């Protein structure tokens, strides 16, 4: 079982989620639930996923990101994306769906 920690921060410009670990089949549902719970009552806020500590995302994790993108009315950005995760996003075409900016890893 892989671990994922999702830190939620309420910022003046919107919600920020700091992702630490891996998103895979064992925790993709927990990821979705954590983000959805934080978004309830804030449907049009800007969302930023800080991926500086995210080391892997599986196809199920990508599916949950896409589901969140379709359901959310505000902007959604992925920042500090590590090289390993950026490669997955590019191969899957998700770098065309999301605003992705990289970190130095």
C-alpha positions in Angstrom: 0.0 0.0 0.0 1.4 3.3 -1.1 1.2 6.4 1.1 -0.1 9.8 0.1 -0.5 12.8 2.3 -2.7 15.6 1.2 -2.2 18.9 3.0 -5.0 21.4 2.3 -4.2 25.1 2.6 -6.8 27.9 2.3 -5.1 30.8 0.6 -6.6 34.2 -0.4 -6.6 33.2 -4.1 -8.0 29.8 -3.6 -7.2 26.3 -2.3 -3.8 24.7 -2.4 -3.2 21.0 -2.0 0.3 19.8 -1.2 0.7 16.3 -2.4 3.3 14.1 -0.7 4.0 10.5 -1.8 2.3 8.5 -4.6 -1.2 8.4 -6.0 -2.1 4.9 -7.2 -4.8 2.3 -7.0 -4.5 2.0 -3.2 -5.2 5.6 -2.5 -6.7 7.3 -5.5 -10.2 7.2 -3.9 -8.8 8.8 -0.7 -7.2 11.5 -2.9 -10.5 12.3 -4.6 -12.4 12.3 -1.3 -9.9 14.7 0.4 -10.0 17.1 -2.5 -13.8 16.9 -2.9 -14.4 17.5 0.8 -12.2 20.6 0.8 -13.9 21.9 -2.4 -17.4 21.5 -1.0 -18.7 25.0 -0.7 -15.9 26.5 -2.8 -16.8 25.4 -6.4 -15.3 28.3 -8.2 -12.1 28.8 -6.4 -8.7 28.5 -8.0 -7.1 25.1 -7.2 -3.3 24.6 -7.0 -1.8 21.1 -6.6 1.7 21.5 -5.3 3.4 18.3 -6.7 6.9 19.0 -5.4 6.8 15.9 -3.2 4.6 13.8 -5.5 6.9 11.0 -6.8 4.4 9.0 -8.9 0.8 9.1 -10.2 -0.9 6.0 -11.7 -3.6 5.9 -14.3 -6.2 5.8 -11.5 -4.7 8.9 -10.1 -4.8 10.6 -13.5 -8.5 9.5 -13.8 -9.2 11.2 -10.5 -7.5 14.4 -11.6 -9.6 14.4 -14.8 -12.7 13.8 -12.8 -11.9 16.7 -10.6 -11.1 18.9 -13.6 -14.5 18.1 -15.2 -16.4 18.8 -12.0 -14.6 21.9 -10.9 -15.6 25.3 -12.3 -12.5 27.3 -11.3 -9.0 27.1 -12.6 -6.8 24.1 -11.7 -3.0 24.2 -11.9 -0.2 21.7 -11.1 3.0 23.3 -9.8 6.4 22.2 -8.8 5.9 19.0 -10.9 8.9 16.6 -10.6 10.5 15.3 -13.7 9.1 11.7 -13.1 5.5 12.9 -12.8 5.9 15.4 -15.6 6.9 12.6 -17.9 3.7 10.7 -17.0 1.6 13.8 -17.6 3.2 14.4 -21.0 2.9 10.7 -22.2 -0.8 10.6 -21.1 -1.6 13.9 -22.7 -2.6 15.5 -19.4 0.0 18.3 -19.9 -2.4 19.5 -22.5 -5.4 19.5 -20.1 -3.8 21.1 -17.1 -1.5 24.1 -16.6 1.7 22.3 -15.5 4.8 24.0 -14.2 7.9 22.1 -13.2 10.1 22.1 -10.2 13.9 21.5 -10.2 13.6 17.7 -9.6 
